[in-house]
Amino acid sequence: MKDFVHYFLHLGFPLIVAFSFFRKDWKKVYVILLLTMLVDLDHLLASPIFDPNRCSINFHPLHTYWAIGIYFLMLFFPKTRIMAIGLLMHMMTDQIDCWWNFGLN
């Protein structure tokens, strides 16, 4: 169930957001939201690269609280707003995984 929720939040929920709030350009917005998953490239810096029990938040460089603060500030600029929405949705999904992994749900 955890994997289903994780991938729904990474792939399905952005589609719902794009279609619901950006109906005119929903396809373009959905692609941008999907491209924000490239933030996970910072996982390549970790050893091991994938650890199902590791909390990404504040572990990987692009998942730190500082980075999340920058993503939040990006919401205030029209040119970066959609990217910020995607990055923040990604961080929320990863935070939910942390809660799930450590029984804080």
C-alpha positions as CSV (number, residue, x, y, z in Angstrom):
1,M,0.0,0.0,0.0
2,K,2.9,2.4,0.8
3,D,4.3,2.0,-2.7
4,F,0.9,2.6,-4.3
5,V,0.4,5.8,-2.3
6,H,4.0,7.0,-3.0
7,Y,3.7,6.6,-6.8
8,F,0.1,7.9,-6.9
9,L,1.4,11.1,-5.1
10,H,4.3,11.4,-7.5
11,L,2.4,10.6,-10.8
12,G,-1.4,10.7,-10.3
13,F,-1.8,13.6,-7.9
14,P,0.2,16.0,-10.2
15,L,-2.1,15.0,-13.0
16,I,-5.1,15.9,-10.9
17,V,-3.6,19.2,-9.9
18,A,-2.6,20.0,-13.5
19,F,-6.1,19.2,-14.8
20,S,-8.0,20.8,-12.0
21,F,-6.1,24.1,-11.7
22,F,-4.4,24.6,-15.1
23,R,-7.1,23.2,-17.4
24,K,-6.1,25.3,-20.4
25,D,-2.4,24.1,-20.3
26,W,-2.8,21.0,-18.2
27,K,-0.6,18.8,-20.4
28,K,2.3,21.3,-20.3
29,V,1.8,21.8,-16.5
30,Y,1.7,18.0,-15.9
31,V,5.0,17.6,-17.8
32,I,6.6,20.3,-15.7
33,L,5.3,18.7,-12.5
34,L,6.8,15.4,-13.6
35,L,10.1,17.0,-14.5
36,T,10.4,18.3,-11.0
37,M,11.0,14.6,-10.0
38,L,14.5,15.2,-11.4
39,V,15.2,16.6,-7.9
40,D,15.7,12.9,-7.0
41,L,19.0,13.0,-8.9
42,D,20.6,14.0,-5.6
43,H,20.0,10.4,-4.4
44,L,22.9,9.5,-6.7
45,L,25.2,11.2,-4.1
46,A,24.1,8.8,-1.3
47,S,25.5,5.4,-0.5
48,P,23.6,3.3,-1.0
49,I,21.8,5.1,-3.7
50,F,18.5,3.6,-2.6
51,D,17.5,2.7,0.9
52,P,13.8,2.0,1.4
53,N,14.0,2.9,5.1
54,R,15.9,6.2,4.7
55,C,14.1,9.5,5.1
56,S,15.0,11.7,2.2
57,I,14.0,14.9,3.9
58,N,17.0,16.7,5.2
59,F,19.3,13.9,4.1
60,H,19.8,14.6,0.4
61,P,21.0,18.1,-0.7
62,L,17.9,19.0,-2.7
63,H,15.7,17.6,0.0
64,T,17.0,19.8,2.9
65,Y,15.0,22.3,4.8
66,W,17.0,25.1,3.2
67,A,16.1,23.8,-0.3
68,I,12.4,23.4,0.7
69,G,12.5,27.0,1.9
70,I,13.7,28.1,-1.5
71,Y,11.0,26.1,-3.2
72,F,8.5,27.8,-1.0
73,L,9.9,31.3,-2.0
74,M,9.6,30.2,-5.7
75,L,5.8,30.2,-5.2
76,F,5.8,34.0,-5.2
77,F,7.3,34.4,-8.7
78,P,5.0,33.5,-11.6
79,K,7.8,32.1,-13.8
80,T,8.8,29.5,-11.1
81,R,5.4,28.9,-9.5
82,I,4.5,25.7,-11.3
83,M,8.0,24.3,-10.7
84,A,7.7,25.2,-7.0
85,I,4.3,23.5,-6.7
86,G,5.9,20.3,-8.2
87,L,8.9,20.5,-5.9
88,L,6.8,21.1,-2.8
89,M,4.4,18.2,-3.7
90,H,7.5,16.0,-4.1
91,M,8.8,17.0,-0.7
92,M,5.4,16.4,0.9
93,T,5.3,13.0,-0.7
94,D,8.8,12.2,0.6
95,Q,7.8,13.5,4.1
96,I,4.7,11.2,4.1
97,D,7.1,8.3,3.3
98,C,9.2,9.3,6.4
99,W,6.2,9.2,8.6
100,W,5.1,5.9,7.1
101,N,8.6,4.4,7.6
102,F,8.9,5.5,11.2
103,G,5.3,4.9,12.3
104,L,4.5,8.5,12.9
105,N,1.3,8.4,10.7
